Amino acid sequence: MTNKKEWPVWEVFIRSKNGLEHRHVGSLHATDAEMAIENARDVYTRRMEGVSIWVVQSKDIVASNPEKMGELFEPAADKVYRHPTFYNLPVELKHI
């Protein structure tokens, strides 16, 4: 077994209820995906907070550059028709 400092870092996402999105709750070290899920369960769902766990190695996450936010998101600014602000949603619809 390798030294714990050499174990990869895993990002943990928990879905709290069916139908809701997964949310990032933290990070942990583990040797593989199975261990990461077990550790995530033990650390982040001790009080029955979750119904689903996702783990992904931190090295595999790719993020946009905040300095290039303008050029990345500006094209969407003039497409207001894509936003659901023109529709009245029934009260019965939740989580939208």
N, CA, C and O atoms as a printed pandas DataFrame, in Angstrom:
     atom_number atom_name residue_name chain_id  residue_number  x_coord  y_coord  z_coord
0              1         N          MET        A               1    0.865   -1.183    0.000
1              2        CA          MET        A               1    0.000    0.000    0.000
2              3         C          MET        A               1    0.904    1.236    0.000
3              4         O          MET        A               1    1.919    1.262    0.696
4              5         N          THR        A               2    0.548    2.230   -0.757
5              6        CA          THR        A               2    1.346    3.447   -0.843
6              7         C          THR        A               2    1.095    4.337    0.356
7              8         O          THR        A               2    0.129    4.149    1.095
8              9         N          ASN        A               3    1.956    5.289    0.538
9             10        CA          ASN        A               3    1.822    6.270    1.606
10            11         C          ASN        A               3    0.558    7.094    1.371
11            12         O          ASN        A               3    0.254    7.450    0.232
12            13         N          LYS        A               4   -0.182    7.401    2.438
13            14        CA          LYS        A               4   -1.452    8.131    2.310
14            15         C          LYS        A               4   -1.268    9.470    1.605
15            16         O          LYS        A               4   -2.177    9.928    0.912
16            17         N          LYS        A               5   -0.115   10.104    1.770
17            18        CA          LYS        A               5    0.128   11.385    1.108
18            19         C          LYS        A               5    0.153   11.229   -0.415
19            20         O          LYS        A               5   -0.026   12.208   -1.139
20            21         N          GLU        A               6    0.373   10.012   -0.900
21            22        CA          GLU        A               6    0.423    9.765   -2.328
22            23         C          GLU        A               6   -0.926    9.344   -2.894
23            24         O          GLU        A               6   -1.073    9.248   -4.113
24            25         N          TRP        A               7   -1.921    9.089   -2.034
25            26        CA          TRP        A               7   -3.247    8.702   -2.505
26            27         C          TRP        A               7   -3.860    9.864   -3.276
27            28         O          TRP        A               7   -3.688   11.018   -2.884
28            29         N          PRO        A               8   -4.571    9.583   -4.363
29            30        CA          PRO        A               8   -5.190   10.673   -5.116
30            31         C          PRO        A               8   -6.306   11.359   -4.328
31            32         O          PRO        A               8   -6.920   10.765   -3.442
32            33         N          VAL        A               9   -6.546   12.606   -4.669
33            34        CA          VAL        A               9   -7.635   13.374   -4.060
34            35         C          VAL        A               9   -8.888   13.161   -4.900
35            36         O          VAL        A               9   -8.836   13.214   -6.129
36            37         N          TRP        A              10  -10.014   12.919   -4.230
37            38        CA          TRP        A              10  -11.309   12.696   -4.874
38            39         C          TRP        A              10  -12.258   13.790   -4.444
39            40         O          TRP        A              10  -12.300   14.154   -3.269
40            41         N          GLU        A              11  -13.021   14.319   -5.387
41            42        CA          GLU        A              11  -14.068   15.282   -5.082
42            43         C          GLU        A              11  -15.362   14.508   -4.886
43            44         O          GLU        A              11  -15.650   13.571   -5.630
44            45         N          VAL        A              12  -16.140   14.898   -3.886
45            46        CA          VAL        A              12  -17.340   14.161   -3.510
46            47         C          VAL        A              12  -18.576   15.009   -3.778
47            48         O          VAL        A              12  -18.640   16.178   -3.399
48            49         N          PHE        A              13  -19.558   14.399   -4.439
49            50        CA          PHE        A              13  -20.835   15.034   -4.740
50            51         C          PHE        A              13  -21.943   14.162   -4.158
51            52         O          PHE        A              13  -21.960   12.948   -4.362
52            53         N          ILE        A              14  -22.868   14.790   -3.431
53            54        CA          ILE        A              14  -23.968   14.060   -2.790
54            55         C          ILE        A              14  -25.295   14.590   -3.320
55            56         O          ILE        A              14  -25.475   15.797   -3.477
56            57         N          ARG        A              15  -26.218   13.674   -3.593
57            58        CA          ARG        A              15  -27.596   14.068   -3.919
58            59         C          ARG        A              15  -28.421   13.794   -2.670
59            60         O          ARG        A              15  -28.494   12.662   -2.190
60            61         N          SER        A              16  -29.038   14.845   -2.155
61            62        CA          SER        A              16  -29.714   14.715   -0.874
62            63         C          SER        A              16  -31.080   14.050   -0.977
63            64         O          SER        A              16  -31.473   13.323   -0.064
64            65         N          LYS        A              17  -31.806   14.274   -2.051
65            66        CA          LYS        A              17  -33.118   13.671   -2.232
66            67         C          LYS        A              17  -33.281   13.296   -3.697
67            68         O          LYS        A              17  -32.654   13.893   -4.572
68            69         N          ASN        A              18  -34.120   12.313   -3.956
69            70        CA          ASN        A              18  -34.379   11.945   -5.352
70            71         C          ASN        A              18  -34.919   13.143   -6.119
71            72         O          ASN        A              18  -35.787   13.862   -5.623
72            73         N          GLY        A              19  -34.415   13.356   -7.307
73            74        CA          GLY        A              19  -34.883   14.445   -8.142
74            75         C          GLY        A              19  -34.073   15.719   -8.007
75            76         O          GLY        A              19  -34.208   16.616   -8.840
76            77         N          LEU        A              20  -33.244   15.828   -6.995
77            78        CA          LEU        A              20  -32.407   17.012   -6.831
78            79         C          LEU        A              20  -31.031   16.749   -7.429
79            80         O          LEU        A              20  -30.650   15.601   -7.660
80            81         N          GLU        A              21  -30.295   17.821   -7.674
81            82        CA          GLU        A              21  -28.974   17.684   -8.272
82            83         C          GLU        A              21  -27.946   17.275   -7.223
83            84         O          GLU        A              21  -28.153   17.462   -6.025
84            85         N          HIS        A              22  -26.851   16.721   -7.688
85            86        CA          HIS        A              22  -25.723   16.425   -6.817
86            87         C          HIS        A              22  -25.006   17.731   -6.497
87            88         O          HIS        A              22  -24.887   18.606   -7.354
88            89         N          ARG        A              23  -24.536   17.860   -5.274
89            90        CA          ARG        A              23  -23.799   19.054   -4.859
90            91         C          ARG        A              23  -22.436   18.654   -4.319
91            92         O          ARG        A              23  -22.288   17.629   -3.653
92            93         N          HIS        A              24  -21.445   19.481   -4.620
93            94        CA          HIS        A              24  -20.100   19.219   -4.120
94            95         C          HIS        A              24  -20.097   19.459   -2.613
95            96         O          HIS        A              24  -20.516   20.514   -2.137
96            97         N          VAL        A              25  -19.615   18.455   -1.870
97            98        CA          VAL        A              25  -19.604   18.572   -0.411
98            99         C          VAL        A              25  -18.203   18.560    0.166
99           100         O          VAL        A              25  -18.022   18.902    1.335
100          101         N          GLY        A              26  -17.211   18.179   -0.614
101          102        CA          GLY        A              26  -15.849   18.177   -0.103
102          103         C          GLY        A              26  -14.934   17.256   -0.875
103          104         O          GLY        A              26  -15.266   16.766   -1.954
104          105         N          SER        A              27  -13.770   17.035   -0.290
105          106        CA          SER        A              27  -12.732   16.218   -0.916
106          107         C          SER        A              27  -12.203   15.215    0.094
107          108         O          SER        A              27  -12.347   15.393    1.303
108          109         N          LEU        A              28  -11.592   14.161   -0.419
109          110        CA          LEU        A              28  -10.951   13.184    0.454
110          111         C          LEU        A              28   -9.894   12.427   -0.317
111          112         O          LEU        A              28   -9.865   12.468   -1.547
112          113         N          HIS        A              29   -9.027   11.737    0.401
113          114        CA          HIS        A              29   -7.993   10.901   -0.204
114          115         C          HIS        A              29   -8.459    9.456   -0.172
115          116         O          HIS        A              29   -9.033    9.014    0.823
116          117         N          ALA        A              30   -8.219    8.710   -1.251
117          118        CA          ALA        A              30   -8.542    7.291   -1.314
118          119         C          ALA        A              30   -7.691    6.642   -2.389
119          120         O          ALA        A              30   -7.233    7.307   -3.319
120          121         N          THR        A              31   -7.482    5.336   -2.257
121          122        CA          THR        A              31   -6.640    4.627   -3.226
122          123         C          THR        A              31   -7.356    4.355   -4.540
123          124         O          THR        A              31   -6.725    4.307   -5.596
124          125         N          ASP        A              32   -8.699    4.174   -4.477
125          126        CA          ASP        A              32   -9.463    3.890   -5.692
126          127         C          ASP        A              32  -10.895    4.391   -5.525
127          128         O          ASP        A              32  -11.260    4.903   -4.466
128          129         N          ALA        A              33  -11.702    4.241   -6.573
129          130        CA          ALA        A              33  -13.072    4.770   -6.563
130          131         C          ALA        A              33  -13.938    4.096   -5.502
131          132         O          ALA        A              33  -14.736    4.758   -4.839
132          133         N          GLU        A              34  -13.785    2.795   -5.342
133          134        CA          GLU        A              34  -14.592    2.074   -4.346
134          135         C          GLU        A              34  -14.304    2.595   -2.935
135          136         O          GLU        A              34  -15.224    2.833   -2.152
136          137         N          MET        A              35  -13.031    2.766   -2.626
137          138        CA          MET        A              35  -12.664    3.288   -1.313
138          139         C          MET        A              35  -13.156    4.729   -1.156
139          140         O          MET        A              35  -13.576    5.127   -0.070
140          141         N          ALA        A              36  -13.104    5.501   -2.228
141          142        CA          ALA        A              36  -13.567    6.895   -2.176
142          143         C          ALA        A              36  -15.061    6.956   -1.862
143          144         O          ALA        A              36  -15.490    7.789   -1.063
144          145         N          ILE        A              37  -15.850    6.088   -2.478
145          146        CA          ILE        A              37  -17.294    6.065   -2.206
146          147         C          ILE        A              37  -17.563    5.648   -0.763
147          148         O          ILE        A              37  -18.397    6.248   -0.085
148          149         N          GLU        A              38  -16.858    4.623   -0.295
149          150        CA          GLU        A              38  -17.053    4.168    1.090
150          151         C          GLU        A              38  -16.657    5.262    2.088
151          152         O          GLU        A              38  -17.366    5.505    3.065
152          153         N          ASN        A              39  -15.530    5.913    1.837
153          154        CA          ASN        A              39  -15.099    6.989    2.725
154          155         C          ASN        A              39  -16.068    8.171    2.659
155          156         O          ASN        A              39  -16.364    8.793    3.679
156          157         N          ALA        A              40  -16.554    8.475    1.469
157          158        CA          ALA        A              40  -17.514    9.579    1.316
158          159         C          ALA        A              40  -18.795    9.277    2.080
159          160         O          ALA        A              40  -19.362   10.154    2.732
160          161         N          ARG        A              41  -19.243    8.034    1.995
161          162        CA          ARG        A              41  -20.429    7.631    2.754
162          163         C          ARG        A              41  -20.201    7.839    4.247
163          164         O          ARG        A              41  -21.057    8.391    4.939
164          165         N          ASP        A              42  -19.051    7.399    4.741
165          166        CA          ASP        A              42  -18.747    7.503    6.167
166          167         C          ASP        A              42  -18.586    8.947    6.632
167          168         O          ASP        A              42  -18.985    9.295    7.744
168          169         N          VAL        A              43  -18.004    9.779    5.784
169          170        CA          VAL        A              43  -17.714   11.159    6.185
170          171         C          VAL        A              43  -18.876   12.109    5.930
171          172         O          VAL        A              43  -19.178   12.954    6.772
172          173         N          TYR        A              44  -19.531   11.981    4.781
173          174        CA          TYR        A              44  -20.504   12.996    4.361
174          175         C          TYR        A              44  -21.971   12.592    4.475
175          176         O          TYR        A              44  -22.848   13.431    4.267
176          177         N          THR        A              45  -22.266   11.327    4.801
177          178        CA          THR        A              45  -23.674   10.936    4.911
178          179         C          THR        A              45  -23.952   10.206    6.228
179          180         O          THR        A              45  -24.741    9.262    6.265
180          181         N          ARG        A              46  -23.316   10.637    7.278
181          182        CA          ARG        A              46  -23.478    9.975    8.572
182          183         C          ARG        A              46  -24.887   10.104    9.136
183          184         O          ARG        A              46  -25.319    9.256    9.917
184          185         N          ARG        A              47  -25.595   11.131    8.760
185          186        CA          ARG        A              47  -26.943   11.364    9.297
186          187         C          ARG        A              47  -28.010   11.179    8.226
187          188         O          ARG        A              47  -29.027   11.873    8.225
188          189         N          MET        A              48  -27.775   10.248    7.322
189          190        CA          MET        A              48  -28.741    9.930    6.262
190          191         C          MET        A              48  -29.011   11.140    5.356
191          192         O          MET        A              48  -30.140   11.335    4.905
192          193         N          GLU        A              49  -27.981   11.950    5.090
193          194        CA          GLU        A              49  -28.151   13.143    4.260
194          195         C          GLU        A              49  -28.272   12.834    2.773
195          196         O          GLU        A              49  -28.756   13.675    2.016
196          197         N          GLY        A              50  -27.853   11.671    2.341
197          198        CA          GLY        A              50  -27.798   11.452    0.909
198          199         C          GLY        A              50  -28.477   10.195    0.424
199          200         O          GLY        A              50  -28.688    9.243    1.175
200          201         N          VAL        A              51  -28.817   10.215   -0.860
201          202        CA          VAL        A              51  -29.370    9.032   -1.518
202          203         C          VAL        A              51  -28.471    8.581   -2.678
203          204         O          VAL        A              51  -28.681    7.509   -3.245
204          205         N          SER        A              52  -27.476    9.395   -3.028
205          206        CA          SER        A              52  -26.577    9.050   -4.119
206          207         C          SER        A              52  -25.247    9.762   -3.907
207          208         O          SER        A              52  -25.213   10.913   -3.472
208          209         N          ILE        A              53  -24.154    9.072   -4.217
209          210        CA          ILE        A              53  -22.808    9.637   -4.065
210          211         C          ILE        A              53  -22.077    9.517   -5.395
211          212         O          ILE        A              53  -22.078    8.462   -6.028
212          213         N          TRP        A              54  -21.457   10.611   -5.803
213          214        CA          TRP        A              54  -20.544   10.592   -6.947
214          215         C          TRP        A              54  -19.164   10.949   -6.426
215          216         O          TRP        A              54  -19.035   11.820   -5.566
216          217         N          VAL        A              55  -18.135   10.292   -6.933
217          218        CA          VAL        A              55  -16.758   10.677   -6.648
218          219         C          VAL        A              55  -16.007   10.773   -7.971
219          220         O          VAL        A              55  -16.238    9.986   -8.889
220          221         N          VAL        A              56  -15.126   11.725   -8.053
221          222        CA          VAL        A              56  -14.305   11.893   -9.255
222          223         C          VAL        A              56  -12.941   12.397   -8.810
223          224         O          VAL        A              56  -12.836   13.249   -7.928
224          225         N          GLN        A              57  -11.901   11.860   -9.432
225          226        CA          GLN        A              57  -10.565   12.315   -9.068
226          227         C          GLN        A              57  -10.414   13.788   -9.438
227          228         O          GLN        A              57  -10.820   14.219  -10.518
228          229         N          SER        A              58   -9.834   14.531   -8.540
229          230        CA          SER        A              58   -9.649   15.975   -8.762
230          231         C          SER        A              58   -8.888   16.254  -10.044
231          232         O          SER        A              58   -9.166   17.236  -10.732
232          233         N          LYS        A              59   -7.927   15.394  -10.372
233          234        CA          LYS        A              59   -7.106   15.622  -11.575
234          235         C          LYS        A              59   -7.920   15.520  -12.863
235          236         O          LYS        A              59   -7.489   16.005  -13.910
236          237         N          ASP        A              60   -9.097   14.890  -12.791
237          238        CA          ASP        A              60   -9.921   14.710  -13.980
238          239         C          ASP        A              60  -10.940   15.830  -14.196
239          240         O          ASP        A              60  -11.664   15.827  -15.191
240          241         N          ILE        A              61  -10.997   16.780  -13.275
241          242        CA          ILE        A              61  -11.939   17.885  -13.414
242          243         C          ILE        A              61  -11.281   19.006  -14.207
243          244         O          ILE        A              61  -10.157   19.413  -13.915
244          245         N          VAL        A              62  -11.986   19.490  -15.199
245          246        CA          VAL        A              62  -11.506   20.598  -16.015
246          247         C          VAL        A              62  -12.441   21.778  -15.777
247          248         O          VAL        A              62  -13.660   21.628  -15.851
248          249         N          ALA        A              63  -11.887   22.928  -15.496
249          250        CA          ALA        A              63  -12.691   24.108  -15.192
250          251         C          ALA        A              63  -12.368   25.239  -16.160
251          252         O          ALA        A              63  -11.274   25.310  -16.719
252          253         N          SER        A              64  -13.346   26.117  -16.344
253          254        CA          SER        A              64  -13.109   27.292  -17.181
254          255         C          SER        A              64  -12.216   28.272  -16.427
255          256         O          SER        A              64  -12.134   28.247  -15.199
256          257         N          ASN        A              65  -11.559   29.124  -17.180
257          258        CA          ASN        A              65  -10.670   30.132  -16.611
258          259         C          ASN        A              65  -11.492   31.370  -16.257
259          260         O          ASN        A              65  -12.106   31.961  -17.145
260          261         N          PRO        A              66  -11.522   31.782  -14.982
261          262        CA          PRO        A              66  -12.303   32.963  -14.598
262          263         C          PRO        A              66  -11.885   34.236  -15.335
263          264         O          PRO        A              66  -12.699   35.141  -15.522
264          265         N          GLU        A              67  -10.630   34.308  -15.751
265          266        CA          GLU        A              67  -10.150   35.486  -16.474
266          267         C          GLU        A              67  -10.754   35.576  -17.875
267          268         O          GLU        A              67  -10.779   36.654  -18.469
268          269         N          LYS        A              68  -11.239   34.459  -18.403
269          270        CA          LYS        A              68  -11.836   34.439  -19.745
270          271         C          LYS        A              68  -13.357   34.344  -19.676
271          272         O          LYS        A              68  -13.996   33.913  -20.635
272          273         N          MET        A              69  -13.936   34.742  -18.552
273          274        CA          MET        A              69  -15.370   34.637  -18.350
274          275         C          MET        A              69  -16.151   35.397  -19.426
275          276         O          MET        A              69  -17.153   34.895  -19.936
276          277         N          GLY        A              70  -15.706   36.577  -19.763
277          278        CA          GLY        A              70  -16.406   37.383  -20.756
278          279         C          GLY        A              70  -16.549   36.697  -22.093
279          280         O          GLY        A              70  -17.660   36.575  -22.609
280          281         N          GLU        A              71  -15.455   36.251  -22.661
281          282        CA          GLU        A              71  -15.513   35.617  -23.983
282          283         C          GLU        A              71  -16.247   34.280  -23.949
283          284         O          GLU        A              71  -16.780   33.844  -24.970
284          285         N          LEU        A              72  -16.281   33.622  -22.788
285          286        CA          LEU        A              72  -16.968   32.339  -22.693
286          287         C          LEU        A              72  -18.481   32.510  -22.569
287          288         O          LEU        A              72  -19.243   31.762  -23.181
288          289         N          PHE        A              73  -18.919   33.500  -21.774
289          290        CA          PHE        A              73  -20.343   33.634  -21.483
290          291         C          PHE        A              73  -21.060   34.762  -22.232
291          292         O          PHE        A              73  -22.291   34.783  -22.260
292          293         N          GLU        A              74  -20.342   35.677  -22.824
293          294        CA          GLU        A              74  -20.966   36.795  -23.533
294          295         C          GLU        A              74  -21.915   36.373  -24.655
295          296         O          GLU        A              74  -22.983   36.972  -24.786
296          297         N          PRO        A              75  -21.579   35.376  -25.464
297          298        CA          PRO        A              75  -22.498   35.019  -26.558
298          299         C          PRO        A              75  -23.905   34.658  -26.082
299          300         O          PRO        A              75  -24.861   34.822  -26.839
300          301         N          ALA        A              76  -24.056   34.177  -24.862
301          302        CA          ALA        A              76  -25.374   33.796  -24.359
302          303         C          ALA        A              76  -26.180   34.998  -23.870
303          304         O          ALA        A              76  -27.395   34.895  -23.708
304          305         N          ALA        A              77  -25.533   36.124  -23.635
305          306        CA          ALA        A              77  -26.210   37.288  -23.072
306          307         C          ALA        A              77  -27.283   37.851  -23.992
307          308         O          ALA        A              77  -28.274   38.398  -23.508
308          309         N          ASP        A              78  -27.112   37.732  -25.305
309          310        CA          ASP        A              78  -28.085   38.296  -26.235
310          311         C          ASP        A              78  -29.146   37.280  -26.679
311          312         O          ASP        A              78  -29.899   37.543  -27.618
312          313         N          LYS        A              79  -29.208   36.144  -26.022
313          314        CA          LYS        A              79  -30.188   35.110  -26.374
314          315         C          LYS        A              79  -31.199   34.950  -25.243
315          316         O          LYS        A              79  -31.326   33.874  -24.659
316          317         N          VAL        A              80  -31.914   36.026  -24.942
317          318        CA          VAL        A              80  -32.865   35.991  -23.828
318          319         C          VAL        A              80  -33.994   35.006  -24.062
319          320         O          VAL        A              80  -34.614   34.530  -23.111
320          321         N          TYR        A              81  -34.262   34.698  -25.315
321          322        CA          TYR        A              81  -35.324   33.744  -25.620
322          323         C          TYR        A              81  -35.008   32.353  -25.077
323          324         O          TYR        A              81  -35.906   31.516  -24.983
324          325         N          ARG        A              82  -33.772   32.092  -24.724
325          326        CA          ARG        A              82  -33.398   30.789  -24.180
326          327         C          ARG        A              82  -33.665   30.681  -22.679
327          328         O          ARG        A              82  -33.596   29.592  -22.108
328          329         N          HIS        A              83  -33.964   31.788  -22.058
329          330        CA          HIS        A              83  -34.229   31.782  -20.617
330          331         C          HIS        A              83  -35.723   31.564  -20.381
331          332         O          HIS        A              83  -36.546   32.141  -21.092
332          333         N          PRO        A              84  -36.082   30.753  -19.408
333          334        CA          PRO        A              84  -37.498   30.438  -19.189
334          335         C          PRO        A              84  -38.249   31.529  -18.430
335          336         O          PRO        A              84  -39.147   31.232  -17.642
336          337         N          THR        A              85  -37.890   32.773  -18.662
337          338        CA          THR        A              85  -38.559   33.870  -17.955
338          339         C          THR        A              85  -39.872   34.264  -18.610
339          340         O          THR        A              85  -40.623   35.058  -18.044
340          341         N          PHE        A              86  -40.165   33.733  -19.781
341          342        CA          PHE        A              86  -41.379   34.094  -20.500
342          343         C          PHE        A              86  -42.533   33.147  -20.204
343          344         O          PHE        A              86  -43.623   33.296  -20.755
344          345         N          TYR        A              87  -42.292   32.176  -19.335
345          346        CA          TYR        A              87  -43.301   31.161  -19.059
346          347         C          TYR        A              87  -43.746   31.229  -17.598
347          348         O          TYR        A              87  -42.934   31.466  -16.703
348          349         N          ASN        A              88  -45.016   31.024  -17.374
349          350        CA          ASN        A              88  -45.535   30.906  -16.017
350          351         C          ASN        A              88  -45.605   29.427  -15.677
351          352         O          ASN        A              88  -46.321   28.667  -16.330
352          353         N          LEU        A              89  -44.865   29.021  -14.657
353          354        CA          LEU        A              89  -44.838   27.617  -14.264
354          355         C          LEU        A              89  -45.880   27.350  -13.186
355          356         O          LEU        A              89  -46.075   28.174  -12.293
356          357         N          PRO        A              90  -46.543   26.214  -13.263
357          358        CA          PRO        A              90  -47.513   25.861  -12.223
358          359         C          PRO        A              90  -46.822   25.699  -10.871
359          360         O          PRO        A              90  -45.659   25.303  -10.807
360          361         N          VAL        A              91  -47.524   26.000   -9.818
361          362        CA          VAL        A              91  -46.987   25.905   -8.461
362          363         C          VAL        A              91  -46.570   24.460   -8.127
363          364         O          VAL        A              91  -45.663   24.242   -7.324
364          365         N          GLU        A              92  -47.241   23.482   -8.750
365          366        CA          GLU        A              92  -46.956   22.077   -8.464
366          367         C          GLU        A              92  -45.551   21.656   -8.878
367          368         O          GLU        A              92  -45.015   20.683   -8.348
368          369         N          LEU        A              93  -44.949   22.385   -9.826
369          370        CA          LEU        A              93  -43.591   22.047  -10.265
370          371         C          LEU        A              93  -42.603   22.534   -9.237
371          372         O          LEU        A              93  -42.566   23.714   -8.891
372          373         N          LYS        A              94  -41.803   21.607   -8.754
373          374        CA          LYS        A              94  -40.804   21.938   -7.750
374          375         C          LYS        A              94  -39.419   21.650   -8.307
375          376         O          LYS        A              94  -39.260   20.844   -9.224
376          377         N          HIS        A              95  -38.437   22.307   -7.755
377          378        CA          HIS        A              95  -37.026   22.097   -8.118
378          379         C          HIS        A              95  -36.728   22.533   -9.546
379          380         O          HIS        A              95  -35.840   21.976  -10.192
380          381         N          ILE        A              96  -37.451   23.510  -10.037
381          382        CA          ILE        A              96  -37.157   24.029  -11.380
382          383         C          ILE        A              96  -36.797   25.496  -11.257
383          384         O          ILE        A              96  -36.510   26.148  -12.261
